[in-house]
Amino acid sequence: MDATTRSVIIGTEETIAALVEQVWVAAPGFRALGCIVADRCPAHTIGGLRVLGTIDDLANIQSAVRFGVAVVSLPNAMTTSIARVRSILREIGVSERVVPPLRELLASPGPVARASADISLVDLIGREPYGMDRRAVASLLDSKRILITGAGGSIGSEITRIAATFHPELLIMMERSENALFEIDRQVARRFPNVPRKALLHDVVDAEGTRRLVGELRPHVVFHAAAHKHVPLMEDHPAHAVNNNFFGTKSILDAAVRARADRFVLISSDKAVNPSSVMGATKRLAEMYTQAVDAESRAHGGTRCASVRFGNVLGSACSVLPIWQSQLAEGGPLTVTDERMTRFFMTIHEAATLVIQSAAITPDPARSPVFVLDMGEPIRILDLAERFVRLHGLEPRTLRTTAPRLSTDPLPSLGTIDIQITGIRPGEKLHEELAYAAENLVPTPHAGIRAWATEDRAPAASEMVADLEAIRNCPDRRAVLAAIKRHVPHMKSDVYSYNDSIMFVQLAAA
């Protein structure tokens, strides 16, 4: 870090004082503007640094003194404060350098990672992300009422933040998690105080309530991001996946069409292609229903409905990155299910940007659009894990055995971190696909987005809905799977015989 960079130090009284002392010795040219403490502090200075305020004042302090880098040194036990600081720094566009407290570094049983690592997701993915044509998107969102379901989730919250920059008439955030809704509402209120907004604590599966709310607010554009996404959990709870992923989509889509919204966008997944999991199959069912509704709606000049498929999103709550970060902090090992496994990856911001961009594409008047995001070449998960380790200044050592590491096993040498192969989990595929073989994907006017250009054969929705309605609350797992397979016959079913205890062991190891 350049000594001239405008910086602050964030920590407790103890960690700030210790860090200042270390910096004087190791980097005498470094100067900080001041420090920000985790809790109220009676002192006006710590280690010669002026106390600028507390974490509660972080955004206001940045506005006042305009620092570009925050050196964060907080004890691991302060998980809530760490998460909050990282969230605020990300919102205000400040780079973060993490320096673990010396006491924790010395007590750690594993190798010591590079203290001030600043991991670039672009470096991990190995390609430059696509940008946005803001003029095209402005014509869709400017002065419009925009509704985002799952607005507190990783993708939903990023769509919300981006949409707020287009001066909407009303930004409607629908979310069933109280804490997630509170956080995204707080972010929007602080960053975009002039944007009218409405925070709705609501489960989109509640069709009657959804119809009432959407009818009252009459959004022009709806982004449906709410979904169950954890593959192994949905294998054990298929009725929940049907209820949330299919009937949640049906609920909000029916309400949007009834309210005569201009656009509806379903956020789908590459796991919907030749699905080997309940999660992927229910996403495919949601795509099929969206196509069927669009075919009927467009015939009468109504709402245009589209699905957008993409792969794994680095940094999201469901991704490998937070798991690996936690495992690295604990000294390892990092876990990878199979060394042959590959996935498509993009950042949260790129995914949200292209989802919004796809909504601005003029729909084909003769086809129900399914958009597929260009995610580059698939990346081997093991390669990604090794790259992640090296970006932290360590060397990876891959253990090619699915047996868990025992306390008697030798620890990796200093500067090395283990990568443990744990075995493929129920519902997972070695390689994901973004399109079926029969789907002819063609470019769109916008880089990074392709469209399904095959003949439009919208499925009959009524029979599918009736079949799934009969099992949406069914405790018989086999009956639920049979109903799904009737409508997604290409779903691979060889993964459905497994021992639940194995699944939970694998989840715990992940």
C-alpha positions as CSV (number, residue, x, y, z in Angstrom):
1,M,0.0,0.0,0.0
2,D,1.4,3.4,-1.0
3,A,2.3,5.6,1.9
4,T,0.5,8.5,0.3
5,T,-2.8,6.7,0.2
6,R,-5.4,8.3,2.4
7,S,-6.1,5.6,5.0
8,V,-7.7,4.9,8.4
9,I,-7.3,2.1,10.8
10,I,-10.4,0.3,12.2
11,G,-10.3,-1.9,15.3
12,T,-10.6,-2.0,19.0
13,E,-8.5,0.2,21.3
14,E,-6.2,-2.8,21.9
15,T,-5.8,-3.9,18.3
16,I,-5.3,-0.3,17.0
17,A,-2.6,0.4,19.6
18,A,-0.8,-2.8,18.8
19,L,-1.0,-2.2,15.0
20,V,0.2,1.3,15.2
21,E,3.3,0.1,17.1
22,Q,3.9,-2.6,14.5
23,V,3.5,-0.1,11.6
24,W,6.0,2.3,13.1
25,V,8.6,-0.5,13.0
26,A,7.7,-2.3,9.7
27,A,6.5,0.7,7.6
28,P,7.7,4.0,9.1
29,G,6.5,5.9,6.0
30,F,2.9,4.9,6.4
31,R,0.6,7.6,7.8
32,A,-3.1,7.2,8.7
33,L,-5.6,10.0,8.9
34,G,-6.9,8.6,12.1
35,C,-8.6,5.6,13.6
36,I,-12.2,4.3,13.9
37,V,-13.1,2.2,17.0
38,A,-15.5,-0.7,17.3
39,D,-17.2,0.8,20.4
40,R,-17.4,4.1,22.2
41,C,-14.0,5.2,23.3
42,P,-13.3,7.9,25.9
43,A,-9.8,8.6,24.5
44,H,-9.2,11.2,21.9
45,T,-6.1,9.5,20.5
46,I,-4.9,5.9,20.3
47,G,-1.2,5.3,19.7
48,G,-0.9,8.9,18.6
49,L,-3.8,8.5,16.1
50,R,-6.8,10.8,16.4
51,V,-10.0,8.9,17.1
52,L,-12.4,9.9,14.3
53,G,-15.4,8.0,15.7
54,T,-17.0,4.6,15.8
55,I,-18.1,2.0,13.3
56,D,-21.6,3.6,13.5
57,D,-20.1,6.8,12.0
58,L,-18.0,5.0,9.3
59,A,-19.9,6.3,6.3
60,N,-20.1,9.9,7.6
61,I,-16.4,9.8,8.4
62,Q,-15.6,8.8,4.9
63,S,-17.7,11.6,3.5
64,A,-15.8,14.1,5.8
65,V,-12.2,13.0,5.4
66,R,-12.4,11.0,2.1
67,F,-10.1,8.1,2.8
68,G,-9.6,5.4,0.1
69,V,-8.3,2.5,2.2
70,A,-9.3,1.1,5.6
71,V,-6.9,-1.1,7.5
72,V,-9.1,-3.4,9.5
73,S,-7.8,-5.2,12.6
74,L,-10.7,-6.8,14.6
75,P,-10.7,-10.0,16.6
76,N,-12.3,-13.0,14.9
77,A,-14.8,-13.2,17.8
78,M,-16.4,-9.9,16.6
79,T,-18.1,-11.5,13.7
80,T,-21.1,-9.1,13.6
81,S,-18.8,-6.1,13.6
82,I,-16.5,-7.5,10.9
83,A,-19.4,-8.3,8.6
84,R,-20.9,-4.8,9.2
85,V,-17.6,-3.1,8.5
86,R,-17.0,-5.1,5.3
87,S,-20.6,-4.3,4.1
88,I,-20.2,-0.6,4.7
89,L,-16.8,-0.4,3.1
90,R,-18.1,-2.2,0.0
91,E,-21.1,0.2,-0.1
92,I,-18.9,3.4,0.1
93,G,-16.3,2.1,-2.3
94,V,-13.4,1.9,0.1
95,S,-10.7,-0.8,-0.3
96,E,-10.1,-3.0,2.7
97,R,-6.8,-4.4,4.1
98,V,-7.3,-7.0,6.8
99,V,-4.5,-7.3,9.4
100,P,-5.4,-10.0,12.0
101,P,-4.5,-9.1,15.6
102,L,-1.0,-10.3,16.5
103,R,-2.3,-12.3,19.4
104,E,-4.6,-14.3,17.0
105,L,-1.8,-14.8,14.4
106,L,0.5,-16.3,17.0
107,A,-2.3,-18.5,18.5
108,S,-3.4,-19.9,15.1
109,P,-2.7,-23.6,14.5
110,G,-2.4,-23.2,10.8
111,P,-0.3,-21.2,8.4
112,V,-0.3,-17.4,8.4
113,A,-1.9,-15.9,5.3
114,R,-0.6,-12.6,3.9
115,A,-1.9,-10.1,6.3
116,S,-3.1,-7.4,4.0
117,A,-4.4,-9.5,1.1
118,D,-6.8,-7.7,-1.2
119,I,-8.3,-10.5,-3.2
120,S,-9.6,-9.4,-6.6
121,L,-12.6,-11.5,-7.8
122,V,-11.5,-10.6,-11.4
123,D,-8.1,-12.2,-10.7
124,L,-9.9,-15.3,-9.4
125,I,-12.1,-15.6,-12.5
126,G,-9.4,-14.7,-14.9
127,R,-11.4,-12.5,-17.2
128,E,-12.7,-8.9,-17.4
129,P,-16.4,-8.5,-16.5
130,Y,-18.9,-7.1,-18.9
131,G,-20.2,-3.6,-18.4
132,M,-23.6,-2.0,-18.9
133,D,-25.2,0.1,-21.6
134,R,-26.7,2.7,-19.2
135,R,-28.6,4.5,-22.0
136,A,-30.5,1.4,-23.0
137,V,-31.2,0.5,-19.3
138,A,-32.3,4.1,-18.5
139,S,-35.1,3.8,-21.1
140,L,-36.4,0.8,-19.1
141,L,-36.0,2.0,-15.5
142,D,-35.9,5.8,-15.4
143,S,-39.0,7.2,-13.7
144,K,-40.5,3.6,-13.4
145,R,-41.8,1.6,-10.5
146,I,-39.4,-1.3,-10.0
147,L,-40.0,-4.4,-7.9
148,I,-37.3,-6.8,-6.8
149,T,-38.2,-10.0,-5.0
150,G,-35.5,-11.5,-2.7
151,A,-34.2,-8.0,-2.5
152,G,-32.1,-8.8,0.6
153,G,-30.2,-11.6,-1.1
154,S,-26.8,-11.5,-2.9
155,I,-28.2,-10.9,-6.4
156,G,-31.4,-9.2,-5.4
157,S,-29.6,-6.6,-3.2
158,E,-27.1,-5.8,-6.0
159,I,-30.0,-5.4,-8.5
160,T,-31.6,-3.1,-6.0
161,R,-28.5,-0.9,-5.6
162,I,-28.0,-0.7,-9.4
163,A,-31.7,0.1,-10.1
164,A,-31.6,2.9,-7.5
165,T,-29.0,4.8,-9.7
166,F,-31.6,5.1,-12.5
167,H,-33.9,7.5,-10.6
168,P,-36.9,5.2,-10.4
169,E,-40.4,6.6,-9.5
170,L,-40.5,3.9,-6.8
171,L,-38.1,1.2,-5.7
172,I,-40.0,-1.8,-4.2
173,M,-38.0,-4.2,-2.1
174,M,-39.8,-7.5,-1.4
175,E,-38.0,-9.9,1.1
176,R,-39.2,-12.5,3.6
177,S,-36.1,-12.2,5.8
178,E,-36.6,-9.4,8.3
179,N,-32.8,-8.8,8.8
180,A,-32.0,-8.9,5.1
181,L,-34.8,-6.5,4.3
182,F,-33.8,-4.1,7.1
183,E,-30.2,-4.1,5.8
184,I,-31.0,-3.4,2.1
185,D,-33.6,-0.7,3.1
186,R,-31.0,0.9,5.3
187,Q,-28.4,0.9,2.5
188,V,-30.8,2.4,0.0
189,A,-32.0,5.1,2.4
190,R,-28.4,6.2,3.1
191,R,-26.9,6.0,-0.3
192,F,-30.0,7.1,-2.3
193,P,-32.0,9.4,0.1
194,N,-33.9,11.0,-2.8
195,V,-35.2,7.7,-4.3
196,P,-38.7,6.8,-3.2
197,R,-38.8,3.3,-1.8
198,K,-41.0,0.8,-0.1
199,A,-39.7,-2.2,1.9
200,L,-42.2,-5.1,1.9
201,L,-41.7,-7.9,4.5
202,H,-43.4,-10.6,2.5
203,D,-43.1,-14.2,1.3
204,V,-43.7,-14.3,-2.4
205,V,-45.2,-17.8,-2.1
206,D,-48.2,-16.2,-0.5
207,A,-50.1,-15.8,-3.8
208,E,-53.1,-13.8,-2.4
209,G,-50.9,-11.4,-0.5
210,T,-48.6,-11.0,-3.5
211,R,-51.5,-10.3,-5.8
212,R,-52.8,-7.6,-3.4
213,L,-49.5,-5.9,-3.0
214,V,-48.5,-5.9,-6.7
215,G,-52.0,-4.8,-7.6
216,E,-51.7,-1.8,-5.2
217,L,-48.2,-0.8,-6.3
218,R,-48.4,-1.7,-10.0
219,P,-44.7,-2.0,-10.9
220,H,-43.6,-1.5,-14.4
221,V,-40.6,-3.9,-14.1
222,V,-40.3,-7.0,-11.9
223,F,-37.0,-8.8,-11.2
224,H,-37.7,-12.2,-9.5
225,A,-34.6,-13.1,-7.5
226,A,-36.2,-15.0,-4.5
227,A,-35.4,-18.7,-4.6
228,H,-34.0,-21.6,-2.7
229,K,-30.5,-22.2,-4.1
230,H,-28.6,-24.7,-1.8
231,V,-28.5,-27.9,-3.9
232,P,-27.9,-30.6,-1.1
233,L,-30.6,-29.1,1.2
234,M,-33.2,-29.1,-1.6
235,E,-32.4,-32.8,-2.3
236,D,-33.6,-33.5,1.2
237,H,-36.6,-31.0,1.1
238,P,-38.0,-31.3,-2.5
239,A,-41.4,-30.1,-1.5
240,H,-39.9,-26.8,-0.2
241,A,-38.1,-26.4,-3.5
242,V,-41.3,-26.9,-5.5
243,N,-43.2,-24.5,-3.2
244,N,-40.5,-21.7,-3.3
245,N,-38.9,-22.0,-6.7
246,F,-42.0,-22.9,-8.7
247,F,-45.0,-21.6,-6.8
248,G,-43.1,-18.5,-5.7
249,T,-42.4,-17.8,-9.4
250,K,-46.1,-18.5,-10.3
251,S,-47.3,-16.2,-7.6
252,I,-45.3,-13.1,-8.5
253,L,-45.6,-13.7,-12.3
254,D,-49.3,-14.1,-12.2
255,A,-49.6,-10.9,-10.1
256,A,-47.3,-9.0,-12.5
257,V,-49.3,-10.0,-15.5
258,R,-52.6,-9.1,-13.8
259,A,-51.1,-5.7,-12.9
260,R,-50.0,-5.3,-16.5
261,A,-46.3,-4.8,-15.8
262,D,-44.2,-4.1,-18.8
263,R,-41.4,-6.6,-18.0
264,F,-41.0,-9.7,-15.8
265,V,-37.5,-11.2,-15.4
266,L,-37.0,-14.6,-13.8
267,I,-33.5,-15.1,-12.5
268,S,-32.8,-18.8,-13.3
269,S,-29.6,-21.0,-13.2
270,D,-27.4,-23.1,-15.3
271,K,-28.5,-25.9,-13.0
272,A,-31.9,-25.8,-14.9
273,V,-30.1,-27.3,-17.9
274,N,-30.2,-31.2,-17.9
275,P,-30.8,-31.0,-14.1
276,S,-29.3,-33.5,-11.8
277,S,-30.8,-31.9,-8.7
278,V,-34.2,-30.9,-7.3
279,M,-33.0,-27.3,-7.2
280,G,-32.1,-27.3,-10.9
281,A,-35.3,-29.1,-11.9
282,T,-37.6,-26.7,-10.0
283,K,-35.7,-23.8,-11.7
284,R,-36.5,-25.5,-15.0
285,L,-40.1,-25.7,-14.1
286,A,-40.1,-22.0,-13.3
287,E,-38.6,-21.3,-16.7
288,M,-41.3,-23.4,-18.4
289,Y,-44.1,-21.6,-16.6
290,T,-42.5,-18.3,-17.5
291,Q,-42.4,-19.3,-21.2
292,A,-46.1,-20.4,-21.1
293,V,-47.3,-17.2,-19.5
294,D,-45.3,-15.1,-21.9
295,A,-46.7,-16.9,-24.9
296,E,-50.3,-16.1,-23.7
297,S,-49.5,-12.6,-22.5
298,R,-47.7,-11.4,-25.6
299,A,-50.6,-12.6,-27.8
300,H,-52.7,-9.9,-26.1
301,G,-50.1,-7.2,-25.9
302,G,-49.5,-7.8,-22.2
303,T,-46.4,-8.3,-20.0
304,R,-43.3,-9.7,-21.7
305,C,-41.7,-12.3,-19.5
306,A,-38.1,-13.6,-19.8
307,S,-35.8,-16.0,-18.0
308,V,-32.0,-15.3,-17.5
309,R,-29.6,-18.2,-16.9
310,F,-26.2,-17.9,-15.4
311,G,-23.8,-20.0,-13.3
312,N,-22.1,-19.6,-10.0
313,V,-21.7,-16.1,-8.5
314,L,-18.5,-15.5,-6.6
315,G,-19.0,-13.8,-3.3
316,S,-22.7,-14.7,-2.9
317,A,-24.0,-16.3,0.2
318,C,-24.2,-19.7,-1.5
319,S,-20.8,-19.6,-3.2
320,V,-17.5,-21.3,-2.3
321,L,-15.8,-18.0,-1.5
322,P,-17.2,-17.3,2.0
323,I,-16.7,-21.0,2.8
324,W,-13.0,-20.9,1.8
325,Q,-12.4,-17.6,3.5
326,S,-13.8,-19.1,6.8
327,Q,-11.7,-22.3,6.3
328,L,-8.6,-20.2,5.5
329,A,-9.1,-18.2,8.7
330,E,-9.3,-21.4,10.7
331,G,-6.0,-22.7,9.2
332,G,-7.6,-25.0,6.6
333,P,-8.1,-27.3,5.0
334,L,-10.1,-25.8,2.1
335,T,-12.6,-28.2,0.8
336,V,-13.3,-29.2,-2.9
337,T,-15.8,-31.9,-3.7
338,D,-14.1,-33.4,-6.8
339,E,-10.9,-32.4,-8.5
340,R,-12.5,-32.9,-11.9
341,M,-15.5,-30.6,-11.2
342,T,-15.9,-27.4,-13.2
343,R,-18.2,-24.4,-12.9
344,F,-19.0,-21.1,-14.7
345,F,-18.3,-18.1,-12.6
346,M,-19.0,-14.4,-12.5
347,T,-19.1,-11.6,-9.9
348,I,-22.3,-10.5,-8.2
349,H,-22.0,-7.1,-9.8
350,E,-21.5,-8.5,-13.3
351,A,-24.4,-10.9,-12.9
352,A,-26.8,-8.2,-11.6
353,T,-25.7,-5.8,-14.3
354,L,-26.4,-8.3,-17.1
355,V,-29.7,-9.4,-15.6
356,I,-30.9,-5.7,-15.7
357,Q,-29.4,-5.3,-19.2
358,S,-31.3,-8.3,-20.5
359,A,-34.6,-6.7,-19.3
360,A,-33.8,-3.8,-21.6
361,I,-33.5,-6.0,-24.8
362,T,-36.6,-5.6,-27.0
363,P,-38.3,-9.0,-26.9
364,D,-38.8,-11.1,-30.0
365,P,-42.5,-10.8,-30.9
366,A,-42.7,-14.5,-31.8
367,R,-40.7,-16.1,-29.0
368,S,-40.5,-16.3,-25.2
369,P,-37.0,-15.1,-24.4
370,V,-34.6,-17.2,-22.4
371,F,-31.3,-15.2,-22.1
372,V,-28.0,-16.9,-21.3
373,L,-25.2,-14.8,-19.8
374,D,-21.7,-15.3,-21.3
375,M,-19.6,-16.5,-18.4
376,G,-16.4,-17.4,-20.3
377,E,-14.9,-20.8,-20.1
378,P,-15.8,-23.1,-17.2
379,I,-13.2,-23.1,-14.4
380,R,-12.0,-26.2,-12.6
381,I,-12.9,-25.7,-8.9
382,L,-9.6,-27.1,-7.8
383,D,-7.7,-24.5,-10.0
384,L,-9.9,-21.8,-8.4
385,A,-9.1,-23.0,-4.9
386,E,-5.3,-23.1,-5.7
387,R,-5.5,-19.6,-7.2
388,F,-7.4,-18.4,-4.1
389,V,-4.7,-19.8,-1.8
390,R,-1.8,-18.3,-3.8
391,L,-3.5,-14.8,-3.9
392,H,-3.3,-15.0,-0.1
393,G,0.5,-15.5,-0.3
394,L,0.3,-19.2,0.5
395,E,1.1,-22.5,-1.4
396,P,-1.7,-25.1,-1.8
397,R,-1.2,-28.8,-1.0
398,T,-4.0,-31.0,-2.4
399,L,-4.9,-34.1,-0.4
400,R,-6.4,-36.5,-3.0
401,T,-8.4,-38.6,-0.5
402,T,-12.0,-38.2,0.7
403,A,-11.1,-39.3,4.2
404,P,-11.3,-36.4,6.7
405,R,-8.1,-35.1,8.1
406,L,-7.4,-36.5,11.6
407,S,-5.9,-34.6,14.5
408,T,-2.9,-37.0,14.4
409,D,-2.2,-36.2,10.7
410,P,0.8,-33.9,10.2
411,L,0.0,-30.2,9.7
412,P,1.0,-28.5,6.5
413,S,4.4,-26.8,6.6
414,L,4.5,-23.0,7.2
415,G,3.2,-21.1,4.3
416,T,1.2,-24.0,3.0
417,I,-2.6,-24.7,3.1
418,D,-4.2,-28.0,2.5
419,I,-7.0,-28.5,0.0
420,Q,-9.1,-31.6,0.9
421,I,-11.1,-33.5,-1.7
422,T,-14.4,-34.4,0.0
423,G,-16.4,-36.3,-2.6
424,I,-19.3,-35.2,-4.8
425,R,-22.5,-34.3,-3.0
426,P,-26.1,-35.4,-3.8
427,G,-27.6,-33.5,-6.7
428,E,-24.2,-32.1,-7.9
429,K,-22.9,-32.5,-11.5
430,L,-19.2,-32.6,-12.4
431,H,-19.9,-30.1,-15.2
432,E,-22.7,-27.5,-15.6
433,E,-24.2,-26.5,-18.9
434,L,-25.7,-23.1,-19.9
435,A,-28.0,-24.4,-22.6
436,Y,-29.5,-27.6,-23.9
437,A,-28.1,-29.1,-27.1
438,A,-31.3,-28.2,-29.0
439,E,-31.1,-24.6,-27.9
440,N,-29.6,-22.4,-30.6
441,L,-28.0,-19.5,-28.8
442,V,-27.5,-16.3,-30.8
443,P,-25.9,-13.0,-29.9
444,T,-28.0,-10.0,-28.8
445,P,-27.2,-6.3,-29.3
446,H,-25.6,-6.4,-25.9
447,A,-22.2,-8.0,-25.2
448,G,-22.3,-10.8,-22.7
449,I,-25.9,-11.8,-23.3
450,R,-27.1,-14.5,-25.8
451,A,-30.7,-15.5,-26.5
452,W,-32.3,-18.9,-27.1
453,A,-33.4,-18.8,-30.7
454,T,-35.0,-22.2,-31.3
455,E,-38.7,-22.6,-32.2
456,D,-40.9,-21.6,-29.3
457,R,-42.9,-24.5,-27.9
458,A,-44.5,-23.2,-24.7
459,P,-45.6,-26.0,-22.4
460,A,-49.2,-26.5,-21.3
461,A,-49.1,-24.8,-17.9
462,S,-52.4,-26.0,-16.5
463,E,-51.5,-29.7,-16.3
464,M,-48.1,-28.8,-14.8
465,V,-49.6,-26.6,-12.1
466,A,-52.2,-29.2,-11.2
467,D,-49.6,-31.9,-10.8
468,L,-47.3,-29.8,-8.7
469,E,-50.2,-28.4,-6.6
470,A,-51.0,-31.9,-5.5
471,I,-47.5,-32.5,-4.0
472,R,-46.4,-29.0,-2.9
473,N,-46.8,-29.9,0.8
474,C,-46.4,-33.6,0.4
475,P,-44.1,-35.3,3.0
476,D,-43.4,-38.3,0.6
477,R,-40.1,-37.4,-1.0
478,R,-40.5,-40.1,-3.8
479,A,-44.0,-38.7,-4.8
480,V,-42.6,-35.2,-5.1
481,L,-39.7,-36.4,-7.2
482,A,-42.0,-38.4,-9.4
483,A,-44.2,-35.3,-10.0
484,I,-41.2,-33.2,-10.9
485,K,-39.8,-35.9,-13.3
486,R,-43.2,-36.1,-15.2
487,H,-42.6,-32.5,-16.3
488,V,-38.8,-32.5,-16.4
489,P,-38.2,-36.0,-17.8
490,H,-34.6,-35.4,-18.6
491,M,-33.8,-34.8,-14.9
492,K,-31.1,-37.4,-14.0
493,S,-32.6,-39.5,-11.3
494,D,-29.6,-41.7,-10.4
495,V,-28.7,-39.4,-7.5
496,Y,-31.8,-40.0,-5.5
497,S,-30.7,-43.0,-3.5
498,Y,-28.4,-41.8,-0.7
499,N,-28.1,-41.9,3.0
500,D,-29.2,-38.6,4.7
501,S,-26.5,-38.9,7.3
502,I,-23.9,-38.9,4.6
503,M,-25.4,-35.7,3.2
504,F,-25.2,-33.9,6.5
505,V,-21.6,-35.1,7.1
506,Q,-20.7,-33.6,3.7
507,L,-22.6,-30.4,4.4
508,A,-20.7,-30.1,7.7
509,A,-17.4,-30.6,5.9
510,A,-18.1,-28.1,3.1
